[in-house]
Amino acid sequence: MATLLHLDASAAVEGSRSRALTAALARAFREAAPGNTVVHRDLHAEPLPHLPHPGLHWAAPVRTGAAPDAASAALQDRLTAELLGADALVVGFPLYNYSLPSSLKAWIDHVHVPGLTAPSAVSGTPLAGRAAVVVATRGGDYGPGAPNEGRDLATPVLELVLGEEMGMAVTSVAVNLTLAGSDRPEQARRSEREYAEALAALRALGGRLGRCREKH
Ligand SMILES: Cc1cc2nc3c(=O)[nH]c(=O)nc-3n(C[C@H](O)[C@H](O)[C@H](O)COP(=O)(O)O)c2cc1C
Protein backbone atom coordinates (compact mmCIF):
# COMPACT_ATOMS: atom_id res chain seq x y z
CA MET A 1 0.00 0.00 0.00
CA ALA A 2 1.70 3.19 -1.15
CA THR A 3 0.77 6.81 -1.78
CA LEU A 4 1.69 8.98 -4.76
CA LEU A 5 1.47 12.76 -4.72
CA HIS A 6 0.56 13.78 -8.28
CA LEU A 7 1.02 17.44 -9.25
CA ASP A 8 0.07 19.15 -12.51
CA ALA A 9 0.83 22.74 -13.46
CA SER A 10 -0.14 23.13 -17.12
CA ALA A 11 -2.56 25.95 -17.89
CA ALA A 12 -4.02 23.72 -20.59
CA VAL A 13 -6.86 21.80 -19.04
CA GLU A 14 -7.48 19.78 -22.22
CA GLY A 15 -4.91 18.43 -24.63
CA SER A 16 -2.03 18.88 -22.23
CA ARG A 17 0.87 16.53 -22.81
CA SER A 18 2.37 16.98 -19.37
CA ARG A 19 -0.99 16.11 -17.78
CA ALA A 20 -1.33 13.02 -19.97
CA LEU A 21 2.17 11.87 -19.04
CA THR A 22 1.71 12.28 -15.29
CA ALA A 23 -1.73 10.65 -15.51
CA ALA A 24 -0.17 7.59 -17.15
CA LEU A 25 2.33 7.25 -14.31
CA ALA A 26 -0.38 7.78 -11.70
CA ARG A 27 -2.69 5.18 -13.26
CA ALA A 28 0.09 2.57 -13.36
CA PHE A 29 0.97 3.39 -9.74
CA ARG A 30 -2.63 3.02 -8.58
CA GLU A 31 -3.11 -0.28 -10.41
CA ALA A 32 0.20 -1.76 -9.25
CA ALA A 33 -1.05 -2.92 -5.85
CA PRO A 34 -4.34 -3.03 -3.96
CA GLY A 35 -4.80 -0.07 -1.67
CA ASN A 36 -2.41 2.22 -3.53
CA THR A 37 -3.56 5.83 -3.34
CA VAL A 38 -2.98 8.86 -5.56
CA VAL A 39 -3.40 12.36 -4.14
CA HIS A 40 -3.84 14.74 -7.08
CA ARG A 41 -3.18 18.45 -6.72
CA ASP A 42 -3.92 20.63 -9.74
CA LEU A 43 -1.78 23.71 -9.18
CA HIS A 44 -3.36 25.52 -12.12
CA ALA A 45 -7.02 24.82 -11.34
CA GLU A 46 -6.57 25.50 -7.63
CA PRO A 47 -3.67 27.95 -7.51
CA LEU A 48 -1.76 28.55 -4.32
CA PRO A 49 -1.01 32.12 -3.27
CA HIS A 50 2.44 33.52 -3.81
CA LEU A 51 4.41 32.96 -0.63
CA PRO A 52 2.80 35.57 1.63
CA HIS A 53 5.42 35.76 4.39
CA PRO A 54 9.21 35.19 4.46
CA GLY A 55 8.94 33.37 7.79
CA LEU A 56 7.30 30.48 5.93
CA HIS A 57 10.68 29.56 4.49
CA TRP A 58 11.81 28.22 7.88
CA ALA A 59 10.36 25.66 10.24
CA ALA A 60 9.40 27.25 13.57
CA PRO A 61 12.38 25.83 15.55
CA VAL A 62 14.95 27.39 13.21
CA ARG A 63 13.08 30.58 12.31
CA THR A 64 14.77 33.78 13.43
CA GLY A 65 12.38 36.46 12.16
CA ALA A 66 8.68 37.11 12.70
CA ALA A 67 6.20 34.24 12.55
CA PRO A 68 3.70 34.02 9.68
CA ASP A 69 -0.02 34.41 10.28
CA ALA A 70 -1.96 31.33 11.32
CA ALA A 71 -3.88 30.86 8.06
CA SER A 72 -0.71 30.93 5.92
CA ALA A 73 1.03 28.55 8.32
CA ALA A 74 -1.97 26.18 8.19
CA LEU A 75 -1.88 26.07 4.37
CA GLN A 76 1.84 25.35 4.46
CA ASP A 77 1.25 22.59 7.03
CA ARG A 78 -1.27 20.93 4.68
CA LEU A 79 1.09 21.10 1.70
CA THR A 80 4.14 19.83 3.56
CA ALA A 81 2.12 17.03 5.21
CA GLU A 82 0.93 15.98 1.74
CA LEU A 83 4.52 15.77 0.54
CA LEU A 84 5.92 14.10 3.66
CA GLY A 85 3.05 11.60 3.64
CA ALA A 86 3.71 10.45 0.07
CA ASP A 87 5.95 7.55 -0.85
CA ALA A 88 6.59 9.08 -4.27
CA LEU A 89 5.99 12.32 -6.14
CA VAL A 90 5.30 13.06 -9.80
CA VAL A 91 5.31 16.66 -11.07
CA GLY A 92 4.20 17.58 -14.59
CA PHE A 93 4.77 21.02 -16.04
CA PRO A 94 5.26 22.86 -19.34
CA LEU A 95 8.22 25.15 -19.81
CA TYR A 96 6.91 28.72 -19.67
CA ASN A 97 9.31 31.46 -20.72
CA TYR A 98 12.25 29.14 -20.13
CA SER A 99 11.10 28.70 -16.57
CA LEU A 100 8.55 27.10 -14.25
CA PRO A 101 4.84 27.88 -14.40
CA SER A 102 4.37 30.32 -11.52
CA SER A 103 1.76 27.95 -10.03
CA LEU A 104 4.48 25.34 -9.53
CA LYS A 105 6.94 27.89 -8.20
CA ALA A 106 4.40 28.83 -5.53
CA TRP A 107 4.17 25.16 -4.46
CA ILE A 108 7.98 24.92 -4.22
CA ASP A 109 8.13 28.11 -2.17
CA HIS A 110 5.63 26.61 0.28
CA VAL A 111 7.15 23.14 0.65
CA HIS A 112 10.90 23.82 0.64
CA VAL A 113 11.27 24.38 4.35
CA PRO A 114 14.65 23.92 6.06
CA GLY A 115 14.03 22.29 9.42
CA LEU A 116 11.01 20.39 8.08
CA THR A 117 11.32 19.07 4.50
CA ALA A 118 14.98 20.02 4.05
CA PRO A 119 17.87 19.61 6.46
CA SER A 120 18.86 22.29 8.93
CA ALA A 121 21.29 22.43 11.84
CA VAL A 122 18.68 20.73 14.02
CA SER A 123 16.96 18.34 11.61
CA GLY A 124 17.70 15.55 9.17
CA THR A 125 16.46 14.74 5.69
CA PRO A 126 13.02 13.16 6.06
CA LEU A 127 12.50 12.77 2.31
CA ALA A 128 15.91 11.20 1.64
CA GLY A 129 15.78 8.61 -1.09
CA ARG A 130 12.09 9.03 -1.88
CA ALA A 131 11.26 9.00 -5.58
CA ALA A 132 10.44 12.26 -7.36
CA VAL A 133 9.60 12.18 -11.08
CA VAL A 134 9.87 15.50 -12.89
CA VAL A 135 8.09 15.65 -16.26
CA ALA A 136 8.70 18.66 -18.54
CA THR A 137 7.05 19.40 -21.88
CA ARG A 138 8.77 21.99 -24.06
CA GLY A 139 7.61 23.64 -27.25
CA GLY A 140 11.15 24.06 -28.55
CA ASP A 141 14.16 21.81 -28.86
CA TYR A 142 16.41 21.63 -25.80
CA GLY A 143 18.23 18.46 -26.83
CA PRO A 144 22.00 18.04 -27.18
CA GLY A 145 23.43 20.44 -29.75
CA ALA A 146 20.20 22.40 -30.21
CA PRO A 147 20.38 26.21 -29.94
CA ASN A 148 18.25 25.98 -26.80
CA GLU A 149 20.36 23.32 -25.10
CA GLY A 150 20.79 24.35 -21.45
CA ARG A 151 18.03 26.95 -21.59
CA ASP A 152 15.38 24.89 -19.77
CA LEU A 153 15.75 26.74 -16.49
CA ALA A 154 12.84 24.89 -14.87
CA THR A 155 14.05 21.30 -14.68
CA PRO A 156 17.31 22.25 -12.91
CA VAL A 157 15.37 24.14 -10.21
CA LEU A 158 13.29 21.05 -9.44
CA GLU A 159 16.36 18.81 -9.50
CA LEU A 160 18.14 21.19 -7.12
CA VAL A 161 15.31 21.71 -4.65
CA LEU A 162 13.81 18.20 -4.64
CA GLY A 163 17.10 16.37 -5.16
CA GLU A 164 20.01 18.29 -3.69
CA GLU A 165 18.10 20.17 -1.00
CA MET A 166 15.46 17.64 0.05
CA GLY A 167 17.46 14.52 -0.83
CA MET A 168 14.81 12.91 -3.02
CA ALA A 169 15.82 10.52 -5.79
CA VAL A 170 14.88 12.55 -8.86
CA THR A 171 14.16 11.13 -12.31
CA SER A 172 13.73 13.78 -15.01
CA VAL A 173 11.79 13.12 -18.20
CA ALA A 174 11.31 15.70 -20.99
CA VAL A 175 9.48 15.88 -24.29
CA ASN A 176 10.75 18.46 -26.79
CA LEU A 177 9.24 20.20 -29.82
CA THR A 178 5.62 19.90 -28.76
CA LEU A 179 4.79 22.99 -30.83
CA ALA A 180 6.08 21.47 -34.08
CA GLY A 181 3.18 21.13 -36.51
CA SER A 182 2.64 19.83 -40.02
CA ASP A 183 4.84 22.63 -41.40
CA ARG A 184 7.81 20.94 -39.65
CA PRO A 185 7.06 17.25 -40.24
CA GLU A 186 10.47 15.94 -39.20
CA GLN A 187 10.38 17.81 -35.88
CA ALA A 188 6.76 16.80 -35.34
CA ARG A 189 7.70 13.13 -35.82
CA ARG A 190 10.54 13.47 -33.35
CA SER A 191 8.24 15.07 -30.81
CA GLU A 192 5.72 12.23 -31.24
CA ARG A 193 8.52 9.69 -30.80
CA GLU A 194 9.78 11.40 -27.63
CA TYR A 195 6.24 11.57 -26.30
CA ALA A 196 5.60 7.86 -26.96
CA GLU A 197 8.90 6.93 -25.32
CA ALA A 198 8.16 9.10 -22.29
CA LEU A 199 4.68 7.62 -21.97
CA ALA A 200 6.04 4.08 -21.98
CA ALA A 201 8.83 4.94 -19.55
CA LEU A 202 6.46 6.68 -17.13
CA ARG A 203 3.95 3.80 -17.23
CA ALA A 204 6.73 1.38 -16.37
CA LEU A 205 8.10 3.65 -13.65
CA GLY A 206 4.64 4.14 -12.14
CA GLY A 207 4.23 0.37 -11.92
CA ARG A 208 7.62 -0.08 -10.27
CA LEU A 209 6.98 2.71 -7.75
CA GLY A 210 3.52 1.32 -7.00
CA ARG A 211 4.95 -2.11 -6.24
CA CYS A 212 7.56 -0.67 -3.89
CA ARG A 213 5.65 -1.31 -0.68
CA GLU A 214 8.30 -0.30 1.76
CA LYS A 215 7.08 2.85 3.49
CA HIS A 216 9.86 5.38 3.84
C1 LIG B 1 2.92 31.18 -21.63
C2 LIG B 1 3.72 30.16 -22.40
C3 LIG B 1 5.09 30.27 -22.44
C4 LIG B 1 5.84 29.33 -23.12
N1 LIG B 1 7.20 29.41 -23.11
C5 LIG B 1 7.94 28.45 -23.70
C6 LIG B 1 9.35 28.49 -23.66
O1 LIG B 1 9.98 29.36 -23.08
N2 LIG B 1 10.04 27.49 -24.27
C7 LIG B 1 9.39 26.46 -24.92
O2 LIG B 1 10.06 25.56 -25.42
N3 LIG B 1 8.04 26.39 -24.96
C8 LIG B 1 7.31 27.35 -24.38
N4 LIG B 1 5.95 27.27 -24.40
C9 LIG B 1 5.31 26.09 -25.02
C10 LIG B 1 5.00 25.00 -23.99
O3 LIG B 1 6.08 24.73 -23.15
C11 LIG B 1 4.61 23.71 -24.70
O4 LIG B 1 3.53 23.95 -25.58
C12 LIG B 1 4.28 22.59 -23.75
O5 LIG B 1 4.30 21.39 -24.44
C13 LIG B 1 2.89 22.76 -23.11
O6 LIG B 1 2.70 21.67 -22.23
P1 LIG B 1 1.23 21.09 -21.98
O7 LIG B 1 0.83 20.40 -23.28
O8 LIG B 1 1.37 20.14 -20.87
O9 LIG B 1 0.34 22.23 -21.65
C14 LIG B 1 5.19 28.24 -23.75
C15 LIG B 1 3.77 28.16 -23.73
C16 LIG B 1 3.05 29.11 -23.04
C17 LIG B 1 1.56 28.97 -23.00
Ligand as a Chemical Component Dictionary entry (heavy atoms), coordinates in Angstrom:
data_LIG
# 
_chem_comp.id                   LIG 
_chem_comp.type                 NON-POLYMER 
_chem_comp.pdbx_formal_charge   0 
_chem_comp.three_letter_code    LIG 
# 
loop_
_chem_comp_atom.comp_id 
_chem_comp_atom.atom_id 
_chem_comp_atom.alt_atom_id 
_chem_comp_atom.type_symbol 
_chem_comp_atom.charge 
_chem_comp_atom.model_Cartn_x 
_chem_comp_atom.model_Cartn_y 
_chem_comp_atom.model_Cartn_z 
_chem_comp_atom.pdbx_ordinal 
LIG C1  C1  C 0 2.924  31.183 -21.633 1  
LIG C2  C2  C 0 3.721  30.164 -22.401 2  
LIG C3  C3  C 0 5.090  30.273 -22.439 3  
LIG C4  C4  C 0 5.839  29.326 -23.119 4  
LIG N1  N1  N 0 7.203  29.411 -23.109 5  
LIG C5  C5  C 0 7.936  28.449 -23.704 6  
LIG C6  C6  C 0 9.352  28.486 -23.658 7  
LIG O1  O1  O 0 9.981  29.357 -23.078 8  
LIG N2  N2  N 0 10.039 27.487 -24.270 9  
LIG C7  C7  C 0 9.393  26.457 -24.916 10 
LIG O2  O2  O 0 10.063 25.557 -25.425 11 
LIG N3  N3  N 0 8.043  26.388 -24.964 12 
LIG C8  C8  C 0 7.308  27.346 -24.378 13 
LIG N4  N4  N 0 5.948  27.266 -24.401 14 
LIG C9  C9  C 0 5.314  26.092 -25.021 15 
LIG C10 C10 C 0 4.996  25.000 -23.990 16 
LIG O3  O3  O 0 6.081  24.735 -23.151 17 
LIG C11 C11 C 0 4.610  23.714 -24.700 18 
LIG O4  O4  O 0 3.526  23.950 -25.584 19 
LIG C12 C12 C 0 4.279  22.594 -23.752 20 
LIG O5  O5  O 0 4.296  21.388 -24.444 21 
LIG C13 C13 C 0 2.892  22.756 -23.108 22 
LIG O6  O6  O 0 2.702  21.667 -22.225 23 
LIG P1  P1  P 0 1.233  21.086 -21.981 24 
LIG O7  O7  O 0 0.825  20.401 -23.275 25 
LIG O8  O8  O 0 1.374  20.136 -20.871 26 
LIG O9  O9  O 0 0.342  22.235 -21.654 27 
LIG C14 C14 C 0 5.188  28.238 -23.752 28 
LIG C15 C15 C 0 3.773  28.158 -23.725 29 
LIG C16 C16 C 0 3.050  29.109 -23.038 30 
LIG C17 C17 C 0 1.556  28.968 -22.998 31 
# 
loop_
_chem_comp_bond.comp_id 
_chem_comp_bond.atom_id_1 
_chem_comp_bond.atom_id_2 
_chem_comp_bond.value_order 
_chem_comp_bond.pdbx_ordinal 
LIG C1  C2  SING 1  
LIG C2  C3  SING 2  
LIG C2  C16 DOUB 3  
LIG C3  C4  DOUB 4  
LIG C4  N1  SING 5  
LIG C4  C14 SING 6  
LIG N1  C5  DOUB 7  
LIG C5  C6  SING 8  
LIG C5  C8  SING 9  
LIG C6  O1  DOUB 10 
LIG C6  N2  SING 11 
LIG N2  C7  SING 12 
LIG C7  O2  DOUB 13 
LIG C7  N3  SING 14 
LIG N3  C8  DOUB 15 
LIG C8  N4  SING 16 
LIG N4  C9  SING 17 
LIG N4  C14 SING 18 
LIG C9  C10 SING 19 
LIG C10 O3  SING 20 
LIG C10 C11 SING 21 
LIG C11 O4  SING 22 
LIG C11 C12 SING 23 
LIG C12 O5  SING 24 
LIG C12 C13 SING 25 
LIG C13 O6  SING 26 
LIG O6  P1  SING 27 
LIG P1  O7  DOUB 28 
LIG P1  O8  SING 29 
LIG P1  O9  SING 30 
LIG C14 C15 DOUB 31 
LIG C15 C16 SING 32 
LIG C16 C17 SING 33 
# 
